[in-house]
Amino acid sequence: MIEIKNLSKIFNTKSGQVVALKNVSATIENGDIFGIMGMSGAGKSTLLRCLCLLEQPTEGQILLDGKDVAHLKGKELLAAHRQMGVVFQGYNLLMQKTVAENVAFPLKLTAYDKVAVQKRVAELLELVGLADKAESYPSQLSGGQKQRVALARALASNPQVLLCDEPTSALDPLTTKSVLELLKDINKKLGVTIIIITHELSVVKSICNRMVVIDNSQFVEQGSTQAIFENPQSSMARLLLGKED
């Protein structure tokens, strides 16, 4: 379980303070596919960076199975990082490395031996449907295949949580459907909790069981995806869903 408690993030700039997150709270249950939906500039990216421990919040807590991981340092922070797999919007693949080497990269930073790394990489490439692309390079792959490599790499250290930043924003509709089916398969087979940051209604509706709507750095609505889509309460949710009067 992930509990976001009274989380705030303030950036100090030359022109003054910028409030990127303002006292947001939510609970994400184990096994959820949880959507965070909002328009550009609403605070989605800052929340993602806090959740994957790349940013420390100014205030509040991020509890992972009851332990606050928001303000860890050193070895404890590294250990917590391994529980959070992240798929960034631009894939962030190493272009001079093969598919297998990209997936193996995070494992080579741990105590895995060579044989164990090779075994784990083979398992992951089979899972994402790229067993035949192990020796290919990113430049030889389609956008959907690159996203699958990024997913395999994010799963390499057996994380509890998989964070996906706009996972389908650069993909065509058919590829989007296949990637979303893969995410559902990963959730079912591995039991990993998935958090998806997106502005795409179709993504949230087709895959997320629960969601929040973020607007102006705050959560303005949260609950089951079905309930929000059927009867949105906030003006932002109604606007995003095209139900604004």
NUTIRO-317500 format. One record per residue: x, y, z of N, C-alpha, C in turn; chain. Coordinates in steps of 0.001 Angstrom, whole numbers. Atoms other than C-alpha are relative to their C-alpha. Last residue first. Layout:
N
X,Y,Z,X,Y,Z,X,Y,Z,A
...
***
This chain:
245
1162,-711,554,-22080,22723,-18900,434,1293,-693,A
193,-1328,-568,-18901,20740,-18458,-1177,691,-690,A
1350,-70,-550,-19306,17099,-19449,-279,1347,654,A
894,-591,981,-16337,16836,-21793,-1431,103,473,A
873,1025,541,-14550,14390,-19523,-994,547,-1026,A
-823,1031,630,-11654,16741,-18878,-854,-1064,-694,A
-655,-597,1176,-14071,19626,-18218,802,-1060,-752,A
1041,-169,1020,-16261,17527,-15902,593,577,-1297,A
337,1341,504,-13170,16408,-13989,-1061,99,-1094,A
-1108,461,838,-12032,20035,-13751,-284,-1385,-562,A
77,-676,1301,-15452,21235,-12534,1113,-455,-927,A
-768,-1243,91,-15421,18656,-9761,-124,603,-1397,A
480,-1011,-931,-18171,16084,-9167,709,1348,-149,A
-1074,-858,-516,-17825,13680,-12071,-554,1131,859,A
578,-1146,-712,-20754,11229,-12358,1093,884,603,A
1459,-47,96,-20215,8358,-14774,-591,1260,614,A
392,-145,1406,-16496,8890,-15387,-1521,137,-133,A
-376,-1341,446,-15864,9520,-11695,-415,228,-1447,A
860,-995,-643,-17825,6465,-10591,309,1405,-492,A
1362,100,534,-16171,4152,-13147,-892,1091,578,A
29,-575,1347,-12678,5339,-12254,-1418,2,-553,A
-30,1019,1047,-13234,4627,-8580,-122,679,-1352,A
919,1099,-250,-12352,7509,-6287,109,-1043,-1089,A
-606,1324,22,-10662,10876,-6403,-1031,-1051,346,A
949,1102,9,-11508,14501,-7090,757,-1310,1,A
1343,-565,-80,-9885,17927,-6738,-1075,-1083,-22,A
937,1031,405,-6394,16728,-5901,-1408,556,178,A
793,671,-1026,-4305,19893,-5713,-821,-1136,-598,A
-854,569,-1049,-1445,21497,-7665,-760,-727,1104,A
-611,-1093,-749,-3759,23681,-9814,702,-501,1259,A
191,-1314,622,-5801,20665,-10850,621,1059,892,A
-819,-1051,-586,-5260,16980,-10176,-182,1285,-792,A
-93,-1112,942,-7915,14327,-10843,768,1107,709,A
184,-1339,-550,-7425,11098,-8930,60,983,-1157,A
-671,-1159,586,-7943,7539,-10092,-157,1236,884,A
206,-1168,-845,-9070,3993,-9331,823,1156,-563,A
1160,293,-845,-9582,857,-11455,-318,1167,937,A
-110,-372,-1416,-7303,2150,-14221,-1273,-350,777,A
-927,802,-798,-6977,321,-17571,-51,259,1501,A
-184,1385,421,-9501,1331,-20222,814,-841,968,A
1258,745,66,-10901,4511,-18689,226,-1479,-279,A
572,157,-1341,-7547,5926,-17621,-1229,-906,-40,A
-925,816,-794,-5922,5316,-21001,-593,-278,1371,A
133,1392,431,-8920,6569,-22989,892,-928,809,A
1193,624,-557,-9043,9806,-21005,-79,-1486,-317,A
830,683,987,-5483,10759,-21913,-1160,-747,661,A
1086,-943,292,-3875,13361,-19639,-1003,-639,-961,A
449,-188,1382,-1625,10787,-18025,-1015,1137,-109,A
191,-1439,149,369,9716,-14981,-401,251,-1454,A
-121,-585,1337,-104,5979,-14484,-308,1490,54,A
487,-1375,-60,541,4230,-11179,273,640,-1347,A
-365,-885,1109,859,438,-11315,-646,1367,194,A
889,-1163,14,927,-1906,-8316,480,956,-1082,A
-612,-1297,-252,2794,-5116,-9153,-1061,1095,-78,A
612,-608,-1172,927,-8385,-8785,545,1377,330,A
-1012,-325,-1004,3370,-10027,-11168,-575,604,1269,A
-981,1070,-189,964,-11863,-13477,957,266,1158,A
618,1269,-373,-2082,-9606,-13156,1031,-1064,333,A
705,-168,-1275,-318,-6227,-13117,-567,-1323,494,A
-1048,-136,-1019,2046,-7326,-15879,-623,110,1389,A
-583,1337,-149,-916,-8490,-17994,1075,0,1085,A
983,792,-743,-2728,-5186,-17432,521,-1407,266,A
9,-501,-1381,421,-3327,-18483,-1000,-780,856,A
-1207,508,-656,722,-5538,-21579,44,451,1455,A
251,1416,-275,-2881,-4810,-22547,1193,-624,706,A
917,41,-1135,-2105,-1094,-22187,-357,-1439,364,A
-779,-353,-1196,922,-1502,-24458,-883,-37,1245,A
-855,1147,-331,-1150,-3364,-27081,823,272,1258,A
810,1101,-505,-3904,-718,-27068,863,-1174,437,A
481,-372,-1333,-1402,2113,-27413,-790,-1133,623,A
-1120,278,-899,198,315,-30354,-373,340,1438,A
-162,1455,-49,-3176,257,-32144,1122,-385,953,A
1063,683,-740,-3947,3880,-31248,171,-1512,131,A
1240,13,775,-552,5303,-32374,-1043,-843,744,A
329,1223,727,2085,5918,-29716,-1305,140,-770,A
-657,-79,1311,3816,9063,-28465,-369,-1170,-911,A
197,-1309,638,1507,9698,-25468,599,86,-1401,A
466,215,1373,1234,6013,-24534,-80,1293,-812,A
-584,1164,680,3174,5751,-21277,-410,-188,-1448,A
574,-126,1343,2421,9323,-20078,467,-1167,-894,A
245,-1400,342,4740,8810,-17080,-464,95,-1453,A
-45,-227,1451,4469,5241,-15805,-398,1441,-309,A
474,-1342,299,5307,4352,-12204,184,276,-1481,A
-449,-420,1322,5603,628,-11405,-651,1342,-309,A
810,-1019,661,5362,-258,-7707,633,348,-1350,A
1377,123,-468,6539,-3275,-5744,-941,887,-812,A
568,-1060,-831,9741,-3438,-7764,-1420,-331,461,A
1201,493,-685,11271,-6725,-8949,-643,1069,895,A
-325,230,-1413,14704,-5250,-9788,-1194,-454,829,A
-1183,852,-201,14302,-5643,-13563,256,-335,1468,A
385,1160,-808,10741,-4322,-13768,1188,-842,443,A
595,-487,-1244,11753,-836,-14951,-371,-1143,942,A
-1071,-556,-842,14069,-2409,-17540,-543,453,1348,A
-826,1115,-474,11246,-4558,-18928,1102,497,923,A
767,728,-1008,8941,-1528,-19121,815,-1154,589,A
19,-840,-1196,11574,543,-20935,-772,-668,1133,A
-1341,96,-590,12098,-2309,-23392,54,800,1298,A
-82,1320,-618,8330,-2459,-23967,1376,-236,636,A
747,-78,-1252,8248,1299,-24590,35,-1331,741,A
-827,-754,-954,11008,897,-27167,-699,97,1356,A
-1043,915,-468,8936,-1809,-28860,938,686,998,A
593,963,-910,5929,503,-29055,1017,-981,568,A
312,-664,-1263,8010,3279,-30551,-588,-947,1026,A
1132,-922,108,9427,950,-33193,-225,662,1365,A
1299,352,-561,12864,-592,-32789,-1063,1049,-305,A
611,988,892,16087,-505,-34822,-1426,-369,430,A
268,-653,1282,17316,2711,-33195,-686,-932,-995,A
1216,-826,-36,16943,1009,-29808,-359,642,-1331,A
-265,-1290,-637,19572,-1606,-30726,-1268,843,-45,A
291,-1198,797,18866,-5273,-31444,351,1249,793,A
-1247,-554,533,20622,-8122,-29623,-231,1196,-922,A
-1014,-185,-1041,17679,-9045,-27363,1267,686,-507,A
-642,-1294,234,15039,-8469,-30061,1158,268,971,A
-764,68,1250,13750,-12057,-30409,753,1300,-307,A
-1075,980,-139,12675,-12257,-26757,891,-50,-1240,A
-1151,-435,799,10726,-9031,-27203,1173,-971,98,A
138,395,1394,7226,-10005,-26059,1139,416,-911,A
456,-1158,790,7165,-8063,-22789,-55,-299,-1497,A
1211,-589,-565,7288,-11187,-20599,-562,1117,-878,A
1088,921,327,9838,-12941,-22815,-1335,583,460,A
228,-176,1431,12104,-9911,-22561,-1093,-939,-503,A
698,-1262,218,11685,-10005,-18789,-295,247,-1479,A
1367,88,-528,12550,-13669,-18422,-802,1256,-333,A
748,895,898,15610,-13352,-20694,-1456,-115,443,A
240,-736,1251,16838,-10334,-18705,-823,-847,-961,A
1040,-985,-274,16441,-12237,-15424,-362,791,-1261,A
1257,710,-212,18396,-15235,-16701,-1153,978,178,A
421,537,1299,21206,-13077,-18081,-1352,-701,105,A
414,-1135,833,21430,-11134,-14810,-537,-500,-1339,A
1305,-436,-503,21505,-14348,-12739,-544,1158,-824,A
973,1022,397,24339,-15719,-14883,-1411,414,421,A
215,-34,1445,26345,-12503,-14558,-1072,-979,-452,A
-1134,507,769,25986,-12188,-10787,-391,-97,-1467,A
308,1106,917,23376,-9881,-9228,1279,-476,-693,A
-862,1150,-281,24790,-7735,-6391,-289,-1205,-896,A
315,720,-1232,23373,-4478,-7685,930,-1204,132,A
-316,-911,-1105,24424,-1859,-10248,-269,-645,1355,A
-1459,-35,-125,24568,-4538,-12941,455,966,1087,A
-436,1174,-753,20862,-5151,-12342,1512,-6,216,A
206,-194,-1445,19964,-1587,-13349,473,-1180,844,A
-738,-1120,-602,21675,-2031,-16761,-262,184,1499,A
-938,463,-1025,20375,-5499,-17620,623,1142,799,A
777,630,-1071,17317,-4204,-19483,906,-413,1159,A
845,-1024,-625,19446,-1822,-21534,-774,-583,1179,A
-872,-809,-853,22051,-4522,-22160,-775,1118,692,A
-353,787,-1184,19382,-6905,-23455,856,805,964,A
1205,148,-814,17999,-4254,-25811,321,-746,1293,A
1043,855,555,21500,-3522,-27069,-1217,-14,929,A
106,1309,-633,23499,-544,-25823,-1116,-805,-669,A
-1163,786,401,24641,2473,-27817,15,-1391,621,A
38,282,1431,21193,4109,-27646,1168,-856,-485,A
-1401,-242,365,20857,3862,-23882,177,-438,-1447,A
-829,1174,277,17089,4077,-23405,1412,430,-368,A
-1318,-101,-651,15432,7073,-21753,859,-1258,-179,A
-638,1336,-25,11898,5953,-22837,1348,2,721,A
-871,84,1179,10870,9605,-23508,803,-1290,-89,A
711,-299,1237,7859,9528,-21165,858,-192,-1240,A
93,-1415,327,9687,7841,-18319,-599,200,-1388,A
-31,-75,1462,8968,4312,-17139,-237,1457,-374,A
508,-1196,671,9860,4042,-13450,156,-119,-1511,A
-398,23,1399,10252,1018,-11191,-649,1166,-732,A
755,-872,897,9931,1879,-7507,566,-97,-1421,A
1401,394,-100,10974,-773,-4953,-891,781,-965,A
160,1293,675,14588,-422,-6042,-1433,-510,82,A
33,-205,1452,14460,3272,-5139,-277,-1309,-731,A
1374,-393,330,13618,2310,-1537,-168,208,-1499,A
837,1186,-188,16921,433,-1231,-1450,308,-367,A
-279,918,1105,18802,3383,-2712,-873,-1246,79,A
622,-563,1193,17103,5762,-255,211,-920,-1198,A
1447,198,-148,18021,3533,2692,-752,537,-1211,A
339,1376,346,21609,3362,1471,-1495,-275,109,A
-1026,1032,22,22021,7146,1483,-506,-1363,-390,A
-1287,-361,591,19010,9319,2333,909,-1230,-30,A
-1135,888,-234,15329,8903,3118,1264,529,-675,A
-1143,-791,-448,12871,11810,3216,1225,-859,315,A
-124,-1301,657,9869,10561,1275,1291,743,341,A
-1186,49,872,10218,6885,2182,313,1364,-611,A
-132,-1267,715,7872,6886,5188,1297,-14,-804,A
-1282,-669,-234,7302,3249,6090,90,1268,-839,A
-115,-579,-1340,3751,1928,6443,1285,744,292,A
256,1034,-1009,3765,-384,3438,302,509,1407,A
-16,1245,760,5240,2459,1389,-62,-1135,993,A
-149,1238,-754,4275,5711,3101,-94,-1196,-937,A
330,1051,960,4872,8952,1246,291,-1311,712,A
-569,1344,-32,4746,11753,3800,-418,-814,-1231,A
825,1179,212,4120,15467,4055,784,-1299,-59,A
735,476,-1163,6035,18696,3598,-723,-1285,-355,A
-237,-1023,-1016,8622,20138,1230,-664,-395,1310,A
1072,-973,-216,8591,16933,-775,391,1021,1062,A
510,80,-1360,11906,15321,-1700,-1096,1039,181,A
192,-1282,-673,12355,14904,-5428,-457,-272,1428,A
-977,-882,639,13771,11898,-7303,-87,1416,559,A
-1074,-397,-921,11966,9576,-4885,1132,766,-674,A
-1138,867,346,9765,7826,-7466,1277,447,705,A
335,1407,-219,6676,9275,-5751,1163,-929,-325,A
40,256,-1439,8189,12751,-5523,-251,-1482,285,A
-1379,-77,-492,9170,12776,-9176,73,-193,1506,A
-742,1178,440,5695,11563,-10162,1411,-7,568,A
472,1117,-824,4055,14276,-8060,726,-1280,-369,A
-607,-169,-1330,6211,16917,-9731,-418,-1144,912,A
-1414,384,97,5225,15558,-13142,713,139,1339,A
-179,1448,191,1492,15633,-12351,1468,-412,36,A
-811,542,-1090,1437,19159,-10904,292,-1478,-135,A
828,198,-1189,-1345,20802,-12950,790,-497,1203,A
-253,-1009,-1017,1057,22258,-15502,-777,-182,1286,A
-1400,-405,-97,-372,20260,-18398,141,1106,1038,A
-516,-736,1134,-3906,19022,-17669,1467,361,222,A
115,-1449,-93,-4800,16360,-15171,605,648,-1226,A
359,-690,1229,-5081,12638,-14569,-118,1502,237,A
-98,-1393,-442,-3400,10432,-12000,-165,853,-1246,A
-239,-1079,937,-4517,6869,-12681,78,1355,684,A
473,-1282,-514,-4129,3897,-10350,368,1116,-966,A
-512,-761,1142,-3832,309,-11476,-629,1383,163,A
754,-998,764,-4247,-1166,-8038,697,333,-1309,A
660,592,1152,-2489,-4361,-6942,-859,954,-795,A
-821,982,711,-1629,-3113,-3465,-806,-620,-1137,A
-52,1358,-546,-3911,-223,-2574,931,-890,-821,A
-77,889,1159,-3191,3399,-3433,204,-1412,535,A
-442,1348,-350,-4277,5855,-741,-83,-872,-1243,A
703,1091,682,-4490,9581,-1447,550,-1324,510,A
57,1271,-734,-3464,12940,26,-784,-1029,-810,A
753,1079,655,-2422,16238,-1535,99,-1288,811,A
727,786,-994,-1437,19279,572,-861,-1096,-633,A
552,-661,-1184,-440,21623,-2246,-870,-956,800,A
988,892,-615,1862,20419,-4991,-462,635,1300,A
239,1033,1005,3868,22626,-7380,-1002,-1051,480,A
641,1134,-668,3734,25793,-5271,-375,-1026,-1061,A
961,655,890,6216,28178,-6882,-542,-1230,724,A
358,1390,-230,8017,30570,-4545,-1037,-486,-1013,A
824,325,-1162,9572,33793,-5788,-304,-1478,110,A
1193,-848,0,10915,35311,-8994,-949,-303,1154,A
-419,-1400,-63,14409,33942,-8491,-1196,939,79,A
-597,-508,1230,12928,30537,-7756,381,1463,185,A
-426,-1384,-156,12126,28580,-4605,728,440,-1263,A
-1287,-325,595,10190,25419,-5404,289,1480,221,A
-170,-1409,340,7402,24270,-3090,1407,196,-553,A
-1316,-272,563,6234,20667,-2843,38,1452,-462,A
-170,-1304,643,3364,19578,-627,1414,116,-528,A
-1239,-241,737,2142,16143,466,-17,1380,-670,A
-219,-1448,-130,-559,15933,3123,1289,437,-692,A
618,-733,-1103,-277,12135,3235,453,1452,19,A
-505,-1362,196,304,9950,183,-714,862,1030,A
816,-1077,-561,-250,6377,1315,717,1326,-223,A
-649,-1301,4,1094,3535,-794,-983,1023,562,A
832,-1197,0,0,0,0,874,1257,0,A
***
